[in-house]
């Protein structure tokens, strides 16, 4: 039985909901019985996330999957790289700072992202591997997960999945946005979990 942690984010800014949490709640209704799954809802606050992430990773899960929403995305995106930089989203012109002083410039995911993307595509769910998770919280949680696991010598595998906004979010948005139903997003995650035994 694999020990799995899946995290999602709270709503933020103009968004009254977060597609990552909507998908995760839907997923909990159909979790594979062969795995032990823990879920977490993180605030959109880097300092708080860093603290909570350290606590959660110390439990040494076999697999950690972080979820976030990517407004404007047309696909489920499997993020391949976390970079050692963060920028304040409220001041886009500000110079970025390192997440970890003297840490590696980037850390790569060791998960079979291409295989997962292909599997989703075969089931009619648009998916792709992405090589840029942004420069704020989504990237930070991916990089810090890899870094913390590496520094402690744990066997945990970690990854980040960006989801398009949910249909209900798109419907209330002032301009057209691509979207994915929470049911389809949850099915995408379930298809990933069905492949866990081959990676842990």
Phi, psi and omega per residue, in radians:
X1 nan 2.140 3.127
X2 -1.400 2.474 3.098
X3 -1.747 1.981 -2.962
X4 -2.137 2.397 3.003
X5 -1.972 2.268 3.059
X6 -2.169 2.173 -3.139
X7 -1.997 2.707 3.063
X8 -2.464 2.971 -3.111
X9 -1.923 2.684 3.031
X10 -1.278 3.022 3.053
X11 -1.176 2.816 -3.111
X12 -2.742 2.770 3.075
X13 0.851 -2.242 -3.093
X14 -1.382 -0.132 -3.056
X15 -1.512 2.142 3.139
X16 -1.473 -0.151 3.085
X17 -2.528 2.938 3.094
X18 -2.229 2.212 -3.076
X19 -1.019 -0.545 -3.124
X20 -1.128 -0.756 -3.135
X21 -1.263 -0.676 3.104
X22 -1.043 -0.725 3.131
X23 -1.200 -0.698 -3.112
X24 -1.170 -0.720 3.082
X25 -1.046 -0.757 3.108
X26 -1.109 -0.697 -3.139
X27 -1.077 -0.632 -3.088
X28 -1.094 -0.270 3.120
X29 -1.430 -0.158 -3.069
X30 -2.513 0.616 -3.117
X31 -1.172 2.441 3.076
X32 -1.059 2.285 -3.067
X33 -1.207 -0.344 -3.045
X34 -1.394 -0.059 -3.124
X35 -2.102 2.691 3.028
X36 -1.732 1.945 -3.024
X37 -1.991 2.231 3.042
X38 -1.922 2.392 3.127
X39 -2.045 2.619 3.101
X40 -2.418 2.522 3.018
X41 -1.969 1.985 -3.105
X42 -1.739 2.536 3.054
X43 -1.328 2.808 3.097
X44 -1.530 1.272 -3.085
X45 -2.636 1.962 -3.008
X46 -1.039 -0.794 -3.101
X47 -1.087 -0.754 -3.141
X48 -1.186 -0.734 3.141
X49 -1.087 -0.724 3.120
X50 -1.004 -0.772 -3.129
X51 -1.158 -0.858 -3.116
X52 -1.135 -0.645 -3.135
X53 -1.118 -0.761 3.112
X54 -1.038 -0.745 3.117
X55 -1.098 -0.792 -3.095
X56 -1.200 -0.750 -3.108
X57 -1.141 -0.472 3.128
X58 -1.077 -0.334 3.096
X59 -1.307 -0.122 3.067
X60 0.930 1.100 3.051
X61 -1.186 2.751 3.031
X62 -1.265 -0.681 -3.106
X63 -2.436 2.356 3.049
X64 -2.123 2.143 3.090
X65 -2.074 2.068 3.073
X66 -1.707 2.422 -3.141
X67 -2.058 2.522 3.057
X68 -2.618 2.898 3.114
X69 -1.797 2.584 3.137
X70 -2.233 1.529 3.124
X71 -0.970 2.275 -3.127
X72 1.711 -0.287 3.142
X73 -1.285 2.488 3.109
X74 -1.738 -0.129 -3.029
X75 -2.277 2.761 2.826
X76 -1.233 2.206 -3.049
X77 -2.007 2.111 3.060
X78 -1.602 1.985 -3.039
X79 -1.421 2.207 -3.034
X80 -1.628 -0.401 -2.996
X81 -2.405 2.373 2.964
X82 -1.919 2.307 -3.110
X83 -1.911 2.636 -3.054
X84 -1.475 1.135 3.117
X85 -2.733 2.591 3.021
X86 -2.493 2.553 3.104
X87 -2.278 2.525 3.093
X88 -1.188 2.067 -3.096
X89 -1.153 -0.343 -3.142
X90 -1.427 -0.245 3.093
X91 -2.325 1.328 -3.038
X92 -0.992 -0.459 -3.110
X93 -1.439 -0.145 -3.098
X94 -1.190 2.611 3.103
X95 -1.228 2.403 3.127
X96 -1.273 2.814 3.062
X97 -2.215 2.772 -3.133
X98 -1.256 2.441 3.027
X99 -1.224 -0.688 -3.138
X100 -2.275 2.035 3.121
X101 -1.046 2.250 -3.134
X102 1.140 0.241 3.068
X103 -1.356 2.856 3.091
X104 -0.977 2.629 -3.133
X105 -1.118 -0.596 -3.128
X106 -2.682 2.694 3.087
X107 -2.308 2.291 -3.069
X108 -1.612 2.544 3.014
X109 -1.243 2.460 3.101
X110 -1.790 0.240 -3.134
X111 -1.552 2.720 -3.109
X112 -1.375 1.175 -3.009
X113 -1.115 -0.683 3.117
X114 -1.104 -0.716 3.116
X115 -1.120 -0.751 3.131
X116 -1.110 -0.762 3.135
X117 -1.055 -0.761 -3.140
X118 -1.131 -0.711 -3.129
X119 -1.090 -0.735 3.115
X120 -1.139 -0.728 3.127
X121 -1.047 -0.669 3.122
X122 -1.138 -0.407 3.117
X123 -1.714 0.206 3.066
X124 1.420 0.290 3.124
X125 -1.853 2.078 -3.105
X126 -1.114 2.192 -3.091
X127 -2.607 2.679 3.097
X128 -2.776 2.849 3.023
X129 -1.568 2.326 -3.140
X130 -1.970 2.577 -3.114
X131 -2.020 0.334 3.083
X132 -2.675 1.896 -3.096
X133 -1.614 0.266 -3.109
X134 1.607 -2.933 -3.124
X135 -2.292 0.396 3.066
X136 -2.220 -2.215 -2.881
X137 -1.189 -0.690 -3.113
X138 -1.114 -0.814 3.066
X139 -1.120 -0.726 -3.084
X140 -1.073 -0.782 -3.096
X141 -1.194 -0.550 3.088
X142 -1.213 -0.869 -3.121
X143 -1.102 -0.827 -3.093
X144 -1.138 -0.576 3.068
X145 -1.106 -0.891 3.130
X146 -1.038 -0.774 -3.088
X147 -1.126 -0.829 -3.114
X148 -1.107 -0.740 3.117
X149 -1.100 -0.785 -3.127
X150 -1.109 -0.796 -3.105
X151 -1.127 -0.529 -3.121
X152 -1.637 -0.102 3.119
X153 1.215 0.463 3.134
X154 -1.398 2.793 3.139
X155 -1.641 0.134 -3.129
X156 -1.082 2.412 2.992
X157 -1.820 2.406 -3.077
X158 -2.288 2.635 3.113
X159 -2.728 2.925 3.121
X160 -2.287 2.371 3.140
X161 -2.166 2.111 3.044
X162 -1.593 2.370 3.135
X163 -2.024 2.512 2.990
X164 -1.079 2.825 3.077
X165 -1.099 2.732 -3.127
X166 -1.390 2.715 -3.071
X167 -0.933 -0.732 -3.126
X168 -1.130 -0.574 3.089
X169 -1.208 -0.758 -3.137
X170 -1.121 -0.640 -3.097
X171 -1.114 -0.531 -3.112
X172 -1.712 0.056 -3.124
X173 -1.434 2.508 -3.081
X174 -1.181 -0.395 3.097
X175 -2.170 2.723 -3.106
X176 -1.067 2.416 3.102
X177 -2.405 2.453 2.991
X178 -1.135 2.593 -3.076
X179 -2.588 2.944 3.129
X180 -2.466 2.356 3.130
X181 -1.142 2.663 3.117
X182 -1.104 -0.539 3.114
X183 -1.154 -0.735 3.125
X184 -1.204 -0.704 3.102
X185 -1.084 -0.725 3.115
X186 -1.149 -0.647 3.085
X187 -1.112 -0.679 3.097
X188 -1.043 -0.773 -3.141
X189 -1.178 -0.671 3.108
X190 -1.106 -0.693 3.107
X191 -1.098 -0.635 3.075
X192 -1.142 -0.805 -3.102
X193 -1.106 -0.495 3.114
X194 -1.173 -0.282 -3.135
X195 -1.765 0.089 -3.033
X196 -1.055 -0.682 -3.077
X197 -1.045 -0.377 -3.122
X198 -1.516 -0.097 -3.082
X199 -2.153 -0.150 3.132
X200 -2.042 nan nan
